[in-house]
Amino acid sequence: MQFTYKALRKDNSSISGTIEASDREAAVNALAHQGLHPLLVTAVETSRLKHGHKVKTADMVIFTRQLSTMISAGVPLARGLSTLQDSPNTPYFREVLTKITKDVEGGTSLGDSFAKFPNVFDEVYVNMVKAGEEGGILDEILKRLASQVELNASMKKKIKGAMTYPVVILCITIMAFFGIMFVLMPKSLPF
């Protein structure tokens, strides 16, 4: 992971730059080891992984169910993630899972790894995973999450379907209004 930093040298002159480290604390320690006093250390967000991409609901459900099954079967978390990281159809989701796998192999908890990608894993999902990890029931929580993701997708689909009819009626009404005002009315006026 890459971090930008601003730090003071021993002669109180400032320096800024980037440093590669596993996490923020490791970056601060590396700067201190170089004889610098860090003032600001910020993670550099990779725009490709952080912004603008969505993951299909079907991919999320499949991933969540498969991870739950693997954990129930006793497969270690890191191995399960590395097995699943090539499964999704979306290249973006594969990248996210690769990053999460590296984080988990490096000692980060699954919930904290998921929290780094809020556009993929929402806050409820992340908090449920964290609770499952702490309670030792991660497989059960993942099964519930898969069901919840499916239910949410079904609800969104129903809402979109219910909104289609009013939108169509509104469009027809607007077209009829303009048709009457600009086509029929001018012809019926006596000038």
ROPA-864268 format. One line per 8 residues: their letters; for each residue x, y, z of N, C-alpha, C, O. Coordinates in steps of 0.001 Angstrom, whole numbers, plus 524288, in hexadecimal, padded with zeros to 5 digits. Layout:
N
A = X/Y/Z/X/Y/Z/X/Y/Z/X/Y/Z  ...
***
This chain:
191
MQFTYKAL = 8034C/7FB72/80000/80000/80000/80000/80380/804D5/80000/8079F/804EB/80278  801C5/808D6/7FD30/804F2/80D86/7FCC4/802B0/811E8/80027/7FDF0/81287/8008F  80630/814EE/80292/804A7/8193E/805F5/80791/81E29/8045C/80C22/81DF2/802DD  804DE/822A2/804AF/80790/827A0/8041B/808AD/82998/8099B/805BD/8287F/80D3F  80CF4/82C85/80A30/80E44/82E63/80F68/81087/833E6/80F31/812AC/835A0/80B3F  80FF5/8368F/81396/812BA/83B73/814A8/81566/83A89/819DA/812FA/838B9/81D97  81A5C/83BCA/81A12/81D5F/83ABF/81ED5/8216E/83EFD/81FA3/82295/84208/81C18  82397/83F27/82461/827C9/842C6/825AC/82CE5/83FC5/82633/82D15/83B85/82871
RKDNSSIS = 8310C/8421B/8240F/83641/83FE6/824D5/8384B/841A4/82A26/835B9/844A8/82CE0  83CD1/83FC9/82B96/83F1B/84147/830A4/84062/84714/830EC/8406F/8495B/83528  8416D/84981/82C61/84298/84F20/82C52/83DA6/85275/82BBC/83DFB/8571A/82A89  8390C/85010/82C95/833E2/85286/82C4D/83242/8544F/826D8/82E80/85744/8264F  834FC/85296/822D6/8332A/853AF/81D8A/82F1D/84F84/81C1B/82F71/84B0E/81DE0  82B62/85100/818F5/82735/84D46/817A8/82886/84A4E/812AF/82B77/84C24/80F59  82648/845BB/8124F/826F4/84259/80DC4/821BF/83F9D/80CD1/81EE0/83E5E/81078  820A0/83EB9/807E8/81BE9/83BBF/8069E/81D3C/837DF/80251/8210A/8388A/7FF74
GTIEASDR = 81A0C/833D5/801ED/81AFD/82FD2/7FE01/81740/82B50/7FE9B/8132A/82BCC/80119  818AA/826E7/7FC4F/81573/8222F/7FCBF/818CD/81DCB/7FEE4/81D90/81DBA/7FE3F  81633/81A24/80173/818E3/8159F/803B3/8155E/810DE/8031F/81098/8114C/80379  817B3/80C6A/8023F/814D9/80780/801BF/8151B/804A3/806F8/81953/803EC/8092B  81090/80301/808F1/81055/80029/80DEE/80B5D/7FCE8/80E18/807BF/7FDD2/80B0F  80B2F/7F919/811A2/80699/7F5B0/81206/801E4/7F87C/81458/7FD74/7F764/812D7  802CD/7FC1C/81807/7FE8F/7FF35/81A45/800C5/8046D/81C29/80577/80565/81BC4  7FD56/807C4/81E37/7FEE3/80D02/81FC7/802FE/80CD7/82422/806CA/80FCA/82405
EAAVNALA = 80237/8096A/827ED/805DB/8090A/82C55/80B51/8077B/82A73/80F3D/80987/82C57  80B88/803DD/826B9/81097/8023A/82496/8132E/806C2/821AC/817F4/80752/821D1  8100A/809FC/81F0A/81228/80E8B/81C47/8147A/81273/82029/818BC/81484/81F4E  811A7/81370/8246C/8138D/8170D/82877/818A7/814FC/82AD0/81C5A/817F5/82B94  818D7/80FE9/82BF2/81D95/80D8B/82E2A/8222F/80DE4/82A62/8269B/80EE2/82BFE  8211E/80D11/82555/82550/80D55/8216A/8277F/812E1/8210A/82C37/8139E/8207F  8240B/816C3/82155/825D4/81C39/8212D/8290A/81D8C/82607/82D17/8201D/825A7  82739/81BCC/82A8C/82A1A/81CBE/82F66/82F78/81A28/82F2D/83350/81C55/83114
HQGLHPLL = 82FB7/81582/82CD8/834A2/812A4/82C4E/83874/815A6/828CE/83D33/81520/82964  83666/818C9/8252D/839AB/81BF8/821B6/83B4C/8211B/82454/83DF0/82452/821EB  839B9/821DF/82945/83B25/8269A/82C17/83775/82B26/82B0D/838DA/82FA9/82BF3  832D1/82A00/8292F/82F02/82E0B/82809/82AB6/82E0F/82C29/82981/82A03/82E75  8286B/8329F/82D16/82405/8331C/830B2/81F16/833E9/82D64/81E23/8383E/82B87  81BE5/82FC0/82CA1/81751/8302F/82935/8132E/833EA/82B62/811B4/83396/82FF3  81157/83775/8280A/80D1C/83B02/82975/807E8/83917/82744/803DC/8396E/829D7  80816/83713/8227A/80359/8354C/81FD5/804AE/8309C/81C72/80825/830E1/8191F
VTAVETSR = 801E8/82C50/81D50/8029E/827A3/81A20/7FD3B/825F4/81843/7F9D9/824A9/81B6D  7FC6C/825F9/81319/7F74D/824D4/810E0/7F7BF/820A3/80CB6/7FB42/820C6/8096E  7F42A/81CE8/80CDF/7F412/818C3/808EF/7F28F/81B06/803AA/7EF08/81E45/80348  7F543/81947/7FF9D/7F3FE/81AEA/7FA4A/7EFCE/8173D/7F848/7F095/81280/7F806  7EB5E/81976/7F6DD/7E71B/8163F/7F4CE/7E80F/8153B/7EF0F/7E90E/818D5/7EC08  7E7BF/81059/7ED9A/7E833/80F05/7E822/7E2DC/80FEE/7E5B9/7DF22/80D20/7E6E4  7E27F/813CA/7E26B/7DD5E/81558/7E069/7DA98/810D1/7DDB6/7D5CD/8107A/7DDE2  7DD78/80D6F/7DB4B/7DB12/8090A/7D898/7D85B/80563/7DC66/7D446/8032D/7DB24
LKHGHKVK = 7DA93/804BA/7E10B/7D847/80127/7E4D6/7D46F/803CC/7E887/7D14E/8011C/7EAFF  7D48F/808ED/7E8FB/7D157/80B7A/7ECE7/7CC55/80DE7/7EABD/7C86A/80E26/7ED83  7CC61/80FAB/7E5F0/7C80E/812E2/7E425/7C5A2/810D7/7DF1C/7C844/80E8B/7DBCE  7C098/811BC/7DEA3/7BDE2/8113D/7D9B7/7BCA0/80BCD/7D7C4/7BA7B/80B51/7D37D  7BDCC/807CB/7DA90/7BCA0/8028F/7D8AF/7B884/80014/7DC24/7B865/800E1/7E0E1  7B531/7FD13/7D9AD/7B12D/7FA33/7DC8C/7B20C/7F45E/7DBA5/7B438/7F2BA/7D7AE  7B052/7F15F/7DF61/7B0A5/7EBB0/7DEF5/7AB1A/7E9A7/7DE6B/7A790/7EB59/7E134  7AA62/7E605/7DAD4/7A52E/7E3CE/7D9F4/7A357/7E0F2/7DED8/7A664/7DE7B/7E1A1
TADMVIFT = 79E44/7E15C/7DFC5/79BF5/7DEC6/7E453/79CDA/7D8E7/7E416/79E04/7D671/7E80D  79C50/7D6AB/7DF70/79D12/7D103/7DEDD/7A29D/7CF6D/7E07E/7A357/7CB6F/7E312  7A681/7D290/7DEFD/7ABE8/7D166/7E085/7AC96/7D1AA/7E673/7AF44/7CE6A/7E8C4  7AA1C/7D59A/7E8E3/7AA74/7D61B/7EE97/7A802/7D16F/7F15D/7AA3A/7CF57/7F515  7A363/7CFD1/7EF81/7A0AB/7CB63/7F1F1/7A3E7/7C670/7F160/7A49E/7C38E/7F529  7A5DB/7C56F/7ECAF/7A8F0/7C0AE/7EBBB/7ADE2/7C0B9/7EF19/7AF2E/7BCD3/7F199  7B0A4/7C532/7EF23/7B566/7C599/7F247/7B43F/7C497/7F810/7B701/7C19A/7FAA1  7B027/7C71D/7FA14/7AEDE/7C69F/7FFA3/7AD67/7C10B/80104/7AF29/7BEFB/804FD
RQLSTMIS = 7AA2F/7BE92/7FDC1/7A899/7B91D/7FEC7/7AD47/7B568/7FE7E/7ADD7/7B1F8/801CF  7B0A0/7B614/7FA91/7B51E/7B296/7F9FF/7B8F9/7B339/7FE83/7BB1E/7AF64/80078  7B9D5/7B81F/80024/7BD60/7B8FC/80492/7BB22/7B68C/80987/7BDFE/7B43E/80CA1  7B609/7B710/80A43/7B373/7B4AF/80EC4/7B422/7AEBE/80EB5/7B555/7AC61/812B9  7B35F/7AC5F/80A2A/7B3F0/7A6AE/809A7/7B987/7A4FB/80AE2/7BA5F/7A118/80D97  7BD4D/7A7E5/808E5/7C2CB/7A67C/809D1/7C42D/7A6E3/80FA1/7C6DA/7A380/811C0  7C253/7AB0F/8122D/7C377/7ABAB/817C0/7C0D4/7A760/81AE2/7C31C/7A551/81E94  7BBF6/7A5FF/81969/7B92D/7A1B3/81C10/7BC18/79C8D/81B7D/7BC06/79946/81F02
AGVPLARG = 7BEAC/79BDC/816FD/7C18F/7970B/815F5/7C6EA/796FA/81895/7C9B7/79314/81845  7C85B/79B42/81B29/7CD4F/79B5F/81DF0/7D1EC/79D50/81ABE/7D667/79CE2/81C6F  7D0D8/79F79/81616/7D50F/7A198/812E0/7D6F1/7A6AE/81561/7D3BC/7A9FD/816C2  7DC14/7A75E/815FD/7DE0C/7AC46/81837/7DC43/7B0F5/814F1/7DBDD/7B098/8102A  7DB36/7B547/81782/7D90B/7B9E7/814FB/7DC5B/7BBC3/81063/7DA45/7BCC4/80C2C  7E16B/7BC3B/8111F/7E4DD/7BE2D/80CF4/7E4BB/7BA90/80833/7E4AF/7BC66/803C2  7E4AB/7B570/80920/7E484/7B1C0/804C6/7DF3B/7B20D/801F7/7DEF9/7B1D2/7FD2B  7DB12/7B292/804FE/7D5E5/7B31B/802A3/7D583/7B7EE/7FF3E/7D35D/7B7B8/7FAF3
LSTLQDSP = 7D794/7BC48/80121/7D785/7C122/7FE13/7DACA/7C0A5/7F921/7D92F/7C266/7F4F3  7DF64/7BE42/7F99D/7E2B6/7BDB9/7F4F6/7E03C/7BA1A/7F0F0/7E0FF/7BAD1/7EC3F  7DD4A/7B63B/7F2BA/7DA83/7B2C4/7EF1F/7D631/7B5BD/7EC4D/7D557/7B4F4/7E7A2  7D37C/7B921/7EF1D/7CEF8/7BBED/7ECE8/7D068/7C0C6/7E9C7/7CD20/7C2CC/7E6E5  7D529/7C2AD/7EA40/7D675/7C7AA/7E7CA/7D650/7C784/7E1D4/7D5ED/7CBA3/7DF62  7D69A/7C2FB/7DF72/7D657/7C2A0/7D9BC/7D0E0/7C156/7D7C1/7D009/7C10D/7D307  7CD22/7C08D/7DB54/7C7DF/7BEEB/7D9D2/7C47F/7C324/7D756/7C1E2/7C208/7D374  7C468/7C7F8/7D964/7C0A9/7CBC8/7D74D/7C184/7CCFF/7D188/7C5E9/7CCD1/7CF95
NTPYFREV = 7BD36/7CE3F/7CED3/7BD78/7CFAE/7C94E/7BFA6/7D52D/7C893/7C1FE/7D65B/7C48C  7BEDE/7D888/7CC79/7C080/7DDFB/7CC1F/7C648/7DE81/7CD6C/7C7EA/7DCEE/7D1AA  7C970/7E0B1/7C9DF/7CF06/7E158/7CAFE/7CFF4/7E4C1/7CFD0/7D398/7E3D0/7D2CF  7CCAE/7E8AE/7D086/7CD3C/7EC22/7D517/7CC98/7E917/7DA2B/7CFA6/7E9CD/7DDD0  7C89E/7E5AD/7DA71/7C7B6/7E294/7DF2D/7CC3D/7DED6/7E01A/7CDB0/7DDE5/7E497  7CE81/7DCAD/7DBEF/7D316/7D944/7DC82/7D7A2/7DC55/7DEEA/7DA68/7DA55/7E24B  7D861/7E139/7DD24/7DC8A/7E47D/7DF54/7DBAF/7E586/7E51F/7DF4F/7E53B/7E845  7D6CE/7E6BD/7E676/7D575/7E7D5/7EBED/7D697/7E307/7EF42/7D8EB/7E37F/7F371
LTKITKDV = 7D4FD/7DE72/7ED7A/7D5DC/7D9A1/7F078/7DBA7/7D859/7F0EE/7DD5F/7D651/7F4F0  7DEA8/7D982/7ECE3/7E44E/7D8AA/7ED2B/7E6AD/7DC1A/7F16D/7E9F1/7DA53/7F479  7E503/7E105/7F19E/7E6F2/7E4B4/7F596/7E55B/7E2E4/7FB16/7E87E/7E30F/7FEB9  7E077/7E12B/7FBA3/7DE8B/7DF51/800B1/7E190/7DA7A/80271/7E2EE/7D9F8/80706  7E296/7D6F2/7FEC8/7E590/7D234/80005/7EAF4/7D39F/80218/7ECBD/7D161/805F5  7ED8F/7D757/7FF8A/7F2C1/7D903/80159/7F271/7DB64/806CD/7F5CC/7DA6A/80A1A  7EE5E/7DE86/807B5/7EDB6/7E0E8/80CE5/7ECFC/7DCC2/8111E/7EF68/7DD0A/81542  7E9A1/7D8E5/8100E/7E887/7D4C6/813E5/7ED6A/7D17C/814D2/7EE8C/7D009/81944
EGGTSLGD = 7F055/7D04C/810A5/7F535/7CD61/81147/7F92A/7D07E/81475/7FC84/7CE3E/81712  7F8C5/7D5B9/81439/7FC4D/7D91C/81728/7FA98/7D9FA/81CC9/7FD3F/7DCB7/81FB7  7F62C/7D7AB/81E57/7F479/7D805/823C4/7EFE8/7DBA7/824CA/7EE33/7DC23/82942  7EDDF/7DE3A/820C1/7E95F/7E1AB/82176/7E478/7DE54/821F6/7E408/7DA44/81F6E  7E0CD/7E002/82533/7DBF7/7DD01/825BB/7D8B5/7DD8D/820C3/7D952/7E14F/81DD3  7D542/7D9CB/81FDC/7D207/7D9D0/81B28/7CE84/7DEA0/81B07/7CDF5/7E120/816F6  7CC2A/7DFEB/81F78/7C8C2/7E47F/81FBD/7CBA1/7E984/81E6C/7C993/7ECCC/81B92  7D060/7EA29/82078/7D380/7EED3/81F54/7D518/7EEFD/81994/7D553/7F32E/8173D
SFAKFPNV = 7D630/7EA74/81750/7D788/7EA3D/811C4/7D2DE/7EBC4/80E67/7D370/7EEA7/80A99  7CE31/7E9CE/80FD5/7C976/7EB34/80CF1/7C855/7F108/80D68/7C67D/7F374/809AF  7C970/7F34F/811FE/7C842/7F8D7/812FA/7CB57/7FC76/80F60/7C9CF/800F6/80EA5  7CF9C/7FA9C/80D20/7D2BA/7FDD2/80994/7D001/7FEB1/80458/7D1B2/801F8/80143  7CBD1/7FBCB/80353/7C90E/7FC23/7FE57/7C33D/7FD28/7FF41/7BFFF/7F9B5/7FE66  7C1EA/801F3/80104/7BC78/80323/80257/7B8C1/80308/7FDB2/7B407/80282/7FE69  7BAD5/80387/7F8EA/7B770/80330/7F455/7B603/7FD8D/7F2F9/7B28D/7FCA3/7EFC4  7B8A7/7F9CB/7F563/7B773/7F440/7F487/7B4AA/7F1FE/7F94A/7B093/7EF83/7F8C7
FDEVYVNM = 7B6DE/7F2DA/7FDDF/7B4B0/7F0BD/802B5/7B284/7F53C/805F1/7B57C/7F873/807F0  7AD5E/7F579/80678/7AB13/7F9D2/80966/7AC23/7F93E/80F40/7AE3E/7F54E/81109  7AAA3/7FD3A/81225/7ABE1/7FD74/817C1/7A95F/7F8F7/81ACB/7ABCB/7F6C5/81E52  7A491/7F79D/81970/7A1DF/7F34C/81C1F/7A4CB/7EE34/81B35/7A5A6/7EB2C/81ED8  7A653/7ED47/81651/7A936/7E88A/814E8/7AE41/7E82D/81815/7AF6F/7E421/81A64  7B12F/7EC70/81828/7B636/7EC89/81AF1/7B570/7EB8E/820C4/7B83C/7E86A/8231B  7B1A7/7EE3C/82319/7B0BC/7ED9D/828BA/7AEDA/7E827/82A20/7B040/7E615/82E3D  7ABB1/7E5CC/826BC/7A9ED/7E065/827AA/7AE96/7DCA1/82777/7AF02/7D912/82AAC
VKAGEEGG = 7B20E/7DD74/823AC/7B6B1/7DA14/82340/7BA27/7DAB6/82814/7BC26/7D6DF/82A2D  7BAD8/7DF90/829D2/7BE05/7E07C/82E89/7BB99/7DDBE/83342/7BE62/7DB5E/83660  7B66E/7DE13/833C9/7B3BC/7DB7A/83823/7B451/7D591/837BD/7B519/7D2EC/83BAE  7B3EF/7D380/832FE/7B497/7CDE4/8322D/7BA0E/7CC0C/8338B/7BABC/7C7D6/835C3  7BDFD/7CF3C/83236/7C366/7CDDE/83382/7C430/7CDC9/8396E/7C68E/7CA30/83B92  7C22D/7D1CE/83C02/7C2DC/7D221/841AB/7BFE2/7CDD5/84484/7C1AF/7CBDA/84883  7BB57/7CC66/84277/7B81F/7C86C/84500/7B966/7C2DE/8435B/7B753/7BF23/84592  7BCD3/7C249/83F74/7BE3D/7BD11/83DA5/7B9FC/7BA6C/83A68/7B9EF/7B5A4/839E6
ILDEILKR = 7B671/7BD83/8383C/7B229/7BB4E/83518/7B216/7BDCB/82FA2/7ADED/7BEF2/82D83  7B6B3/7BE96/82D6D/7B72B/7C13D/82869/7B439/7BE62/82419/7B1BC/7C0DF/820D1  7B47A/7B927/82412/7B1C6/7B62E/81FF6/7ABE4/7B723/82020/7A96C/7B7D4/81C0E  7A9A7/7B72E/824CC/7A401/7B81B/8256C/7A28F/7BDAD/823CF/79E95/7BE89/8213F  7A5C2/7C161/8254F/7A4CC/7C6DB/823E5/7A504/7C788/81DFC/7A1CA/7CA52/81BC3  7A8C7/7C506/81B6B/7A939/7C573/815BD/7A476/7C31E/81300/7A2B8/7C52F/80F06  7A254/7BECF/81518/79D87/7BC93/812DB/7990D/7C081/81341/79618/7C13D/80F88  79896/7C302/817C6/79472/7C6EA/81885/79544/7CB94/814EC/79188/7CDA9/812B8
LASQVELN = 79A2B/7CD36/81456/79B4D/7D1A5/810EB/799E7/7D06F/80B3F/797C7/7D3C5/80882  79B12/7CBB6/8097B/799B9/7CA38/8041D/793D4/7CA8F/8034D/79203/7CC8C/7FF50  790DC/7C89C/8071B/78B25/7C8EF/806C5/78954/7CE93/806C5/785BC/7CFFA/803E6  78BCB/7D1D0/809F7/78A50/7D759/80A46/78B82/7DA35/8052B/78860/7DD64/80363  79003/7D916/802D2/7916E/7DB8D/7FDD6/78D7B/7DA0C/7F9A5/78BD5/7DD59/7F690  78BED/7D500/7F986/787F6/7D33E/7F5C3/782C1/7D602/7F6AF/7802D/7D7AA/7F2FB  7813E/7D67D/7FB98/77C4F/7D912/7FCF5/77C64/7DED5/7FB5C/7788B/7E0D0/7F943  780BA/7E181/7FC56/7813A/7E6FE/7FACA/780D1/7E7A7/7F4E3/77E3E/7EB3C/7F2F9
ASMKKKIK = 78366/7E420/7F202/78332/7E466/7EC49/77DA6/7E385/7EA54/77BDF/7E62E/7E6BD  77AF3/7DFD2/7ECAB/77587/7DEBB/7EB31/7720B/7E36D/7EC48/76EA4/7E4BB/7E925  772E4/7E5F5/7F0BA/76FCD/7EA8D/7F225/770BC/7EF05/7EE4C/76D0A/7F19C/7ECA5  775B1/7EFEF/7ECDE/776E8/7F411/7E91C/77450/7F300/7E3E1/77256/7F693/7E158  77453/7EE13/7E247/771ED/7ECA0/7DD4B/76C0C/7EDA8/7DD71/769D8/7EF9C/7D9A4  7697E/7EC5A/7E1CF/763E3/7ED4E/7E25B/762A4/7F320/7E24C/75ECB/7F4C7/7DFEF  765EA/7F63B/7E4E7/7650F/7FBE0/7E50D/765A0/7FE33/7DF95/7627C/80177/7DDFA  769A7/7FC80/7DCBA/76A53/7FE69/7D75C/765A0/7FCF2/7D400/763C2/80016/7D0E0
GAMTYPVV = 763B9/7F81D/7D4AE/75F21/7F65F/7D1C1/75A4D/7F998/7D319/75735/7FAEB/7CFA9  759AD/7FAD7/7D810/75529/7FDE8/7D9C2/7557B/80386/7D7CD/75173/80605/7D701  75A2B/80588/7D706/75AD3/80AEE/7D536/75A49/80B70/7CF4A/7599B/80FC6/7CD54  75A92/80729/7CC6F/75A46/80763/7C6BC/75502/80973/7C4E4/754D7/80CE2/7C186  750C0/80777/7C6FE/74B83/80908/7C54E/74A8C/80EE4/7C619/748E5/81177/7C263  74B7D/81120/7CAB3/74AAB/816C5/7CB50/74E03/81A10/7C797/74C33/81E11/7C5A3  752D4/8186D/7C69C/7563C/81B60/7C314/75410/81B40/7BD86/75413/81F3C/7BAD5  75235/816BB/7BBCD/74FEF/81646/7B68E/74B19/819B7/7B61E/74A77/81C7D/7B23E
ILCITIMA = 747B5/81994/7BA00/742F6/81CD2/7B9FC/74462/8229B/7B9DC/741F5/8259D/7B6FF  74847/82434/7BCEB/749FC/829A5/7BCF8/74BF9/82B56/7B79B/74AA9/82F96/7B5C7  74F16/82818/7B51C/7511F/82957/7AFE4/74CAF/829EC/7ABF0/74CAC/82D95/7A8D2  748EF/82655/7AC11/74478/8269F/7A877/74158/82B97/7A97A/73FAB/82E2B/7A5C8  7408A/82CF7/7AE6E/73DA8/831BC/7AFD0/74073/83691/7ADC7/73DF3/83A0E/7AB9C  7458E/836D4/7AE70/7489C/83B57/7AC95/74859/83BBA/7A6A7/7479A/83FFB/7A48A  748F8/83748/7A3EB/748A6/83753/79E33/74339/838FC/79C68/742C2/83BF7/798AA  73F1E/83721/79EFE/739C2/8389D/79D98/738F8/83E7B/79E7C/73692/84119/79B3F
FFGIMFVL = 73AF2/8408B/7A2CC/73A6C/84622/7A3F5/73CF2/84970/79FAD/73A89/84D0F/79DA1  741DF/84824/79E57/7448B/84B2E/79A4F/74206/84A67/794F3/741DB/84E05/791C9  74011/845B0/793F1/73D49/844BF/78F00/73877/8482D/78E9D/73779/84A78/78A81  7357C/84891/792C6/730C8/84BD0/792CC/7323C/85192/7924F/72FD7/85471/78F48  7362E/85344/7954C/7379C/858D1/79567/73A0D/85AB8/7904E/73912/85F25/78EB2  73D2B/85781/78DC3/7400E/85961/78936/73E23/85739/783FD/73FA6/85939/77FE3  73AD7/8532E/7840F/738EA/85108/77F21/73310/85218/77E87/7317F/8547A/77AA8  72FDA/85071/78226/72A31/850F3/781AB/72844/85680/7829F/72505/85873/77FA8
MPKSLPF = 72A31/8590F/786AD/72864/85E5C/787F7/72982/8624F/783A5/72600/8654A/78241  72E2B/86275/7817E/72F27/86644/77D51/72B9C/86573/77889/72A10/86940/77606  72A4E/86083/7773E/726E9/85F7D/772B9/72150/8612F/773C8/71E91/862CC/7702F  71F98/860DA/778A6/71A25/8622B/779E4/71955/867FC/77AD4/714DE/869C5/77AED  71D78/86AF4/77B83/71CFF/87095/77C3A/71BEF/8733E/7770A/71E2A/871AF/77313  71884/8774E/776EE/716CD/87995/771FC/71A78/87DB5/76FAE/71886/880FD/76CC1  71F75/87DDA/770B1/722C3/881C3/76E2A/72699/87F2E/76ABF/729C2/881CF/76841
***
